[in-house]
């Protein structure tokens, strides 16, 4: 009964933060043993429409003892749908936003856990339904066009977008991120959301930019996320660096060993050394050794693109040895063989050089008649950072 009294008091005082704490599944899990008893008293103690929301919340808590997360998720989803109706009714208020943020976070966590343990579900089905439920809340917030900054529900947009981005990355549907990103980038509040929310947002759009091969944008967003992430959040900083490091490497900036060691990312150091030396064979060896790490992080294909930089560095070494602007293609072939690339023929060498020229990593052209690489007399191997 005391619990219901606390809910009633928080509702009448419009205390969203206290109400969010009281209605958190994680913080209220100890109540599930008495949730069935409380269910019979909700309607007589709590006012409408809050009584309906509290009723479904208690159903969610009561379902915990059944140890079926799919059922628990279903009740939590119903609770969020009722919350949407309450938010729509509260046209001139936004004090329920903390409750919305907490309930949507726990909805996503439940969907993720339930999808992981329930093999009877279709792949990603529960997470897709979760994203639809989150989108319902987002539409209510985005549609609030009142001029009052204090009371607008648009302050809840970024929190919801971050939750949906996490879902879309989980189910590999990144194309669904575009309208969400447009909505935030066009918002007048985009620079005024809480710093923690901005860091999360920058992290995800930085990753999306990386997958879209927009490395300059990826560098900008991920760098912001890393620099503004709380200094004590070493785990989060490491996660950001896991994507920022290969992006920086693609732009020509090689990380220092001390930084990699500090954040337990020395997996990248052997890659760095192989790329600097232009040792393609060693680079491929390291990629094989670190395959599980790179695949689990989702950066294997990004690291694969670093091979071109290694080829560029090797061919630059050949240029520095011969000190000529007309380099025999055979010399490049021999350099590759010296580094263990014995399975490559002259046609493949020409193809590699052509790709490097096309990408702007080498300034020159191939003279097929003389079988030479003719490079510019001025800055034949531009800095990689200048190519972006």
Protein Blocks (a to p, Z undefined) as FASTA:
>chain_A
ZZmmmmmmmmmnopaklmmmmmpmklmmmmmmmmmmmmmmmmmmpccfklmmmmmmmmmm
mmmmnopaklmmmmmmmmmmmmmmmmmmmmmbcklmmmmmmmmmmmmmmmmmmmmmmmkb
cghklmmmmmmmmmmmmmmmmmmmcfblklpcklmmmmmmmmmmmmmmmnopaklmmmmm
mmmmmpcklmmccfklmmmmmmmmmmmmmmnopaklmmmmmmmmmmmpcfklmmlmmmmm
mmmmmmmmmnopacdfklmmmnopakmmmmmmmmmnopaklmmmmmmmmmmmmmmnopmm
mmmmmmmmmmmmmmmmmmmmnopabdcfklmmmmmmmnopambcfklmmmmmmmmmmnop
agcdddfknopacddfehkbgcfklmZZ
